[in-house]
Every structure is written in C-alpha cells, then in structure tokens.
Amino acid sequence: MRAFGPCFHTHHVKIALDATPLYGRLGGIERALWQTLLALHELDLPHSFEVFVPQDAPASPLTKENWHWRRLPFEGAAKGRRIVWQQVKLPLLLKSENFDGLHATNYVMPLLSPCKTVVSIPDLIALDFPRFATRANRLHYRAVLPATLRHADVLLASTPHGCDAILRRAPKANVVVAALGVEDEFFEPISESECLAVREKFKLPPQFLLFAGNLEPKKNLPRLLRAVEALGNEAPELIFVGALKPWPELQQLKLRTRSLGYVERTELRALMSACVAFCFPSLIEGFGLPVLEALACGANVVASTRVPIPGLKQVAWTPQPRSVDSITVSIRAALNAADFVSVAGREFAREFSWQKTARIIAGVYDSL
C-alpha cells in the first residue's frame, strides 16, 4: 500500500476517465464517482481530462478548459455495449488519441489498455461473496476483475480492509487507499420549515428508525425487521429510503415496512436529521457511505461490524450482523443515548472529505 500526498505540480499529461456508470438515479458507487469528479475538477490540476459518459448521463458539471465531458453513442443501461466499448473500442481510442493515462472508475479496466491505468475497486463482493452480487455482475467481474487486479498500474481502495482484500488476490498489486467523503451540505443544520415539509410530505410519525440503501440481501434487512419487532411496544416505525424494487427474495419485506423509494438529497438530509436512529446492519460493505452521511446529520447510528469505515465503533453502535439480539440491543441503546453521541459522530464524519479523496487521486495521477 502506498500513500500519495497533495503534491501535483508535475508535467501536463492527458488522462481519460471512464465514467460510464453515471446515468439514471445515482446509487452509492455512482454518487461517490460524481463527488470525486467534482472534487478533482475543483483542484487546479495541470493535466487535461476527457470524461467518457453514456448518452443519458447528467448534464456536464465541468467549467474548466482542460476538462471535457464526452458522451458515448449508447445509454448507460446497455451493459453489453458498455463492456464492448470498454474492452474493444476504448483501447483503440486511447492509442489513437495519445492518452497518457486512464482512470477506470468502476472495478474493471480494458485488458489491452495501451497506457498507464488506475482502477477504482469499490469492493470485491462479486468475487468474495458472489451470492450478494447480481448474476450479470458475477459473470462480468469473474471474467475481467482478476486480470484487472493483476494488470492495473495502481488500484484505488476506499478502506484499509478493501486494500487487504485486493492484496489477498493480487499480492503484488500497487494499492492506494482513498477514503470516500461527505458532501458539505450534510453538515448544515436543517431548518424547521424544511423538516416540517418532509414530515408532512411523507406522513412521518413523531419517532422513526431509518434505513437508506438498496433492498438487497447484503443489507441484512430481514434481521433488522426482526430486531425492531423484538423491541415490542417501544419500537418506532422503520422506514426505508432508496430503490423501490427489492431483490426477488426480499419481496415480502414490502408487506412489513414502509418504503419511500428514492428521495431528493435535501429530503434525505432531513430524514437523517429527524430519525431517532439510522440503522445499517449490513452483512458486507465496500465502504458504507450512508453511515457517514447519517453521522454528519447528527443521527445516532447502528451499523454492523462489517461496515469497514476505520474507527466507526467509537461513534456508532456496531452489532454482530448475524445476531438479531445484538442488533436489538444496539438499537435500544441508540434510542436511549444522549446528544453527545451525535456531536461526536458529526466530528468523526468531518474527517472524511471529497477534497481529501481528490488530492490522493491527483497524487496518483502524478505518479503515472
């Protein structure tokens, strides 16, 4: 594992960024990519950047002359076309346009990349815990990810735990840890009128527990529901936000709880600020960004021991995710906790900024 500081005044290089995951509603990994791009763009870097995005990507946020937003002739959901472009067309383009470096931002690189290549590896769940990955991702990553780990010049992990997982599979890999960050808005207090508007819009009870994320097996939601039910009469309502469509094996969850679906970022902040506890008892995580966002909002947080944010247990309850009793005890403790816990959580979350993430990655670009 190597560390890179914020020094980036070396010679000009031409860098391509494969940002093809940016389309539709942005999930955790896509949101992290978007914020990393914005933070890199804010830095005064001497290099030129081509950001490759699908046809249906958001409007370009770029304003600097050395940054270009380049739309590709396919939509983001066309996974087959994305893979063909990444593995066949992108290497030819990198060569013909004389790129010095490529940052592949989402697990895999073109295996015939003609230039220095940095790859962001959010997690190795598809390889290490395949039952928690979709069939499409299992097949794709099983085919390309092991070779990516061996051939990339630099691999970016978001936690030391992620770095260790990579080195177990590719002991000679050059891995740099670049932790994710929290948007500044999450630290801003929510006004009473904003809070009231969200309460009225979603018909929220005076007290509620909150979960944010996809309704998928790795999130451990059946055990979370059982833990809340075990609280008995003292249990506040549990509310889900995030993707409305659960994985098939979780369909019955919809009968036992209330899901608000996707909410705006300002609404998410208001929900996190108003909840009596934010619950995130995952069985496995690459990082766990909603946990940091909830801490930034001042929420009492129950995450699991499998959320790999370093130092988290100092400011959150971290039950054993396979023990319903452990989760129940943690939620009960969070409901009875004093305000100083949320103050400590806020300070903890302040240590994670997208500006820090960007400076580390800029150092990696210079190392190329």
C-alpha positions in Angstrom: 0.0 0.0 0.0 1.4 3.4 -1.0 0.4 6.8 0.2 0.2 9.9 -2.0 0.2 13.4 -0.8 -1.4 16.5 -2.3 1.7 17.4 -4.5 0.6 17.7 -8.1 2.8 20.2 -10.0 4.4 17.9 -12.4 4.2 17.9 -16.2 1.0 18.0 -18.2 -0.5 14.6 -19.1 -3.6 13.6 -20.9 -6.0 11.5 -18.8 -9.1 9.6 -19.8 -11.8 8.8 -17.2 -14.2 6.0 -17.8 -17.3 7.4 -16.1 -19.9 5.2 -17.8 -21.7 4.3 -14.6 -23.1 7.9 -14.5 -26.7 7.5 -15.6 -30.2 7.3 -14.2 -30.6 7.5 -10.4 -27.1 7.5 -8.8 -26.6 4.8 -6.2 -23.8 4.8 -3.6 -20.9 3.9 -6.0 -22.2 6.3 -8.7 -22.7 9.1 -6.1 -19.1 8.6 -4.9 -17.8 8.8 -8.5 -19.8 12.0 -9.2 -18.4 13.7 -6.0 -14.9 12.5 -6.8 -15.1 14.1 -10.3 -16.4 17.4 -8.9 -13.6 17.5 -6.3 -10.9 16.7 -8.9 -12.3 19.4 -11.1 -12.0 21.9 -8.3 -8.3 21.2 -7.9 -6.0 23.3 -10.1 -4.5 20.3 -12.0 -2.2 20.9 -14.9 -3.4 17.8 -16.9 -6.1 17.6 -19.5 -9.1 15.3 -18.8 -11.6 13.5 -21.0 -14.6 12.2 -19.0 -16.4 9.5 -21.0 -20.0 9.2 -20.1 -23.1 7.4 -21.6 -25.6 9.2 -23.8 -28.0 9.6 -20.9 -25.5 10.9 -18.3 -26.4 14.0 -16.3 -25.6 17.5 -17.7 -21.9 18.3 -17.6 -20.8 19.9 -14.3 -17.4 20.9 -15.9 -16.4 24.5 -16.5 -12.6 24.4 -17.0 -11.0 24.4 -20.4 -8.8 21.4 -19.6 -11.9 19.2 -18.7 -14.1 17.7 -21.4 -17.5 15.8 -21.0 -17.6 13.3 -23.8 -20.9 11.5 -24.4 -20.8 8.0 -25.9 -23.3 6.7 -28.5 -25.1 4.3 -26.1 -27.2 4.5 -22.9 -25.8 3.5 -19.5 -28.2 0.6 -19.1 -26.9 -1.0 -22.3 -24.4 -3.2 -20.3 -23.3 -5.3 -23.3 -22.5 -2.2 -25.3 -20.6 -0.7 -22.3 -18.5 -3.8 -22.0 -17.7 -3.9 -25.7 -16.7 -0.2 -25.6 -14.5 -0.7 -22.5 -12.7 -3.8 -23.8 -12.5 -3.2 -27.6 -13.1 0.4 -28.6 -11.6 2.3 -25.6 -8.1 0.8 -26.0 -8.1 1.8 -29.7 -9.3 5.3 -28.8 -6.6 5.7 -26.0 -3.9 4.7 -28.5 -5.2 6.8 -31.5 -5.6 10.0 -29.3 -2.3 9.6 -27.4 -3.7 9.4 -23.9 -1.0 9.1 -21.2 -3.3 7.6 -18.6 -6.7 6.0 -17.9 -8.7 6.1 -14.7 -11.2 3.2 -14.9 -13.6 4.3 -12.1 -15.7 1.1 -11.7 -14.0 -2.2 -11.0 -12.6 -3.2 -14.4 -10.2 -1.9 -17.0 -9.7 -2.6 -20.7 -7.3 -5.6 -20.5 -5.5 -4.3 -23.6 -5.0 -0.8 -22.2 -2.1 0.9 -24.1 -1.4 3.4 -21.4 -0.9 3.6 -17.6 -4.1 2.6 -15.8 -5.6 3.5 -12.5 -8.7 1.4 -11.4 -11.1 2.2 -8.6 -12.1 -1.0 -6.8 -15.1 -0.2 -4.6 -15.2 -3.8 -3.2 -14.6 -7.4 -4.2 -18.1 -8.6 -3.2 -18.7 -10.2 -6.7 -15.6 -12.4 -6.2 -15.5 -13.0 -2.4 -19.3 -13.1 -1.7 -20.9 -13.9 -5.1 -24.3 -14.6 -3.5 -24.6 -10.9 -2.8 -23.9 -9.8 -6.4 -26.3 -9.8 -9.4 -25.9 -12.6 -11.9 -24.8 -10.1 -14.6 -22.1 -8.6 -12.3 -21.0 -12.1 -11.1 -20.3 -13.2 -14.8 -18.8 -9.9 -15.8 -16.5 -9.4 -12.9 -15.5 -13.1 -12.7 -14.2 -12.8 -16.3 -12.4 -9.4 -16.0 -11.8 -8.4 -12.4 -8.9 -10.9 -11.5 -6.9 -9.8 -14.6 -7.7 -6.1 -13.7 -6.2 -6.7 -10.2 -3.0 -8.1 -11.8 -2.5 -5.7 -14.6 -3.5 -2.2 -13.3 -0.6 0.2 -12.5 -2.5 1.5 -9.4 -5.6 0.2 -7.7 -7.7 2.5 -5.5 -9.4 1.1 -2.5 -11.7 3.1 -0.2 -10.6 1.4 3.1 -7.6 -0.5 4.5 -10.0 -3.5 4.7 -10.6 -3.2 0.9 -6.8 -2.9 0.4 -6.3 -6.2 2.2 -9.0 -7.9 0.2 -7.2 -6.8 -3.0 -3.8 -7.9 -1.8 -5.1 -11.4 -0.9 -6.0 -11.9 -4.5 -3.1 -9.9 -6.1 -0.2 -9.8 -3.6 2.0 -7.7 -6.0 -0.7 -5.1 -6.7 0.1 -1.4 -6.1 -2.9 -0.3 -3.9 -3.6 3.2 -2.7 -6.3 3.9 -0.1 -8.5 6.9 -0.9 -11.4 7.0 1.6 -14.7 8.4 0.4 -16.1 11.7 1.7 -19.2 13.5 2.8 -20.8 16.4 1.0 -20.6 19.7 2.9 -24.4 20.1 2.8 -24.8 17.1 5.2 -23.2 19.1 8.0 -25.6 22.1 7.5 -28.5 22.2 10.0 -31.9 21.6 8.6 -34.4 24.4 9.1 -37.6 23.8 11.0 -39.7 24.5 7.9 -37.7 22.0 5.8 -38.1 19.4 8.5 -41.9 20.1 8.7 -42.3 19.9 4.9 -40.6 16.5 4.8 -42.6 15.2 7.8 -45.9 16.3 6.1 -44.9 15.0 2.6 -44.1 11.5 3.9 -46.6 11.5 6.8 -43.9 10.6 9.2 -44.6 9.6 12.8 -43.0 11.6 15.7 -40.3 9.0 16.1 -39.0 6.7 13.4 -36.0 4.5 12.5 -34.4 5.0 9.1 -32.6 2.7 6.6 -31.1 4.1 3.3 -29.9 1.8 0.5 -30.9 -0.9 -2.0 -33.3 -3.6 -0.8 -30.8 -6.4 -1.4 -29.6 -9.4 0.6 -26.3 -8.0 1.8 -28.2 -5.2 3.7 -29.5 -7.8 6.2 -33.0 -6.3 6.2 -34.9 -9.4 7.4 -32.8 -9.5 10.6 -33.2 -5.7 11.0 -37.0 -6.2 10.9 -36.9 -9.0 13.4 -34.7 -6.8 15.7 -37.2 -3.9 15.5 -40.1 -6.3 16.2 -38.2 -7.6 19.2 -38.3 -4.1 20.7 -42.0 -4.6 21.3 -44.2 -1.6 22.1 -41.2 0.7 22.4 -40.3 0.1 18.7 -40.6 3.2 16.4 -41.7 2.7 12.8 -38.9 1.5 10.5 -38.8 3.5 7.2 -36.7 2.6 4.1 -35.4 5.0 1.5 -33.7 4.1 -1.7 -34.5 1.7 -4.6 -38.2 0.8 -4.5 -37.8 -2.5 -6.2 -36.4 -5.2 -3.9 -34.4 -8.3 -5.0 -36.9 -11.2 -5.6 -36.0 -12.9 -2.3 -36.9 -9.7 -0.4 -40.4 -9.1 -1.9 -42.1 -10.0 1.4 -40.3 -7.0 3.1 -42.7 -4.7 1.3 -45.5 -6.1 3.3 -43.9 -5.5 6.7 -42.5 -2.0 6.4 -42.8 1.3 4.6 -40.5 2.3 1.7 -40.4 5.9 0.5 -38.4 5.0 -2.6 -35.8 7.4 -4.0 -35.8 10.8 -2.2 -34.1 14.1 -3.1 -30.7 14.7 -1.4 -32.3 17.6 0.7 -35.1 15.2 1.8 -32.5 12.5 2.7 -30.7 15.1 4.9 -34.0 16.0 6.6 -34.9 12.3 7.2 -31.4 11.5 8.6 -31.6 14.6 10.9 -35.1 13.7 12.2 -34.8 9.9 12.7 -34.2 8.6 16.3 -31.6 6.1 14.9 -30.2 5.3 11.5 -29.9 1.5 11.0 -27.4 -0.1 8.6 -26.6 -3.6 9.9 -25.0 -4.9 6.6 -23.6 -8.4 6.2 -20.9 -7.0 3.9 -20.0 -3.5 2.6 -17.3 -1.9 0.5 -17.5 1.3 2.5 -20.9 2.3 3.8 -21.3 5.9 2.7 -24.9 6.4 4.1 -23.4 5.7 7.6 -21.1 8.7 7.3 -23.9 10.9 5.8 -26.1 10.0 8.8 -23.4 10.8 11.3 -22.8 14.1 9.6 -26.5 14.9 10.0 -26.2 14.2 13.8 -28.1 10.9 13.7 -27.4 8.1 16.2 -26.1 5.3 14.1 -26.4 1.5 14.4 -24.1 0.0 11.7 -22.6 -3.5 11.8 -19.1 -4.8 12.5 -19.0 -5.4 8.7 -19.1 -1.8 7.7 -15.4 -1.2 7.2 -15.0 2.6 7.9 -12.0 2.8 10.2 -12.8 3.9 13.8 -16.5 3.7 13.3 -17.1 1.8 16.6 -16.0 4.9 18.5 -19.1 6.9 17.4 -21.7 4.2 16.4 -23.2 1.0 17.7 -21.7 -1.9 15.8 -23.7 -5.1 16.4 -22.8 -8.5 15.0 -24.9 -8.6 11.9 -25.9 -12.3 12.1 -27.3 -11.8 15.6 -30.8 -10.4 15.9 -30.3 -10.0 19.6 -27.1 -8.0 19.1 -28.9 -5.7 16.6 -31.9 -5.3 19.0 -29.6 -4.3 21.9 -27.8 -1.8 19.8 -31.0 -0.1 18.5 -32.4 0.1 22.1 -29.1 1.7 23.3 -29.2 4.2 20.4 -32.8 5.1 21.3 -31.7 5.9 24.8 -28.5 7.7 24.0 -27.6 11.2 25.0 -27.0 14.0 22.5 -23.2 14.0 23.0 -23.0 10.8 20.9 -24.3 12.6 17.8 -21.9 15.5 18.4 -19.0 13.0 18.4 -20.4 11.4 15.2 -20.5 14.7 13.4 -16.9 15.5 14.3 -15.9 12.0 13.2 -17.6 12.4 9.8 -15.8 15.8 9.2 -12.6 13.9 8.8 -13.9 12.4 5.6 -14.0 14.9 2.7 -14.1 14.6 -1.1 -11.3 17.2 -1.2 -9.0 14.7 0.6 -10.1 12.0 -1.7 -9.4 14.1 -4.8 -5.9 15.1 -3.5 -4.9 11.5 -3.0 -6.1 10.6 -6.5 -4.4 13.6 -8.0 -1.1 12.4 -6.4 -1.7 9.0 -8.1 -2.1 10.7 -11.5 1.2 12.4 -10.9 2.9 9.1 -10.1 2.0 7.9 -13.6 
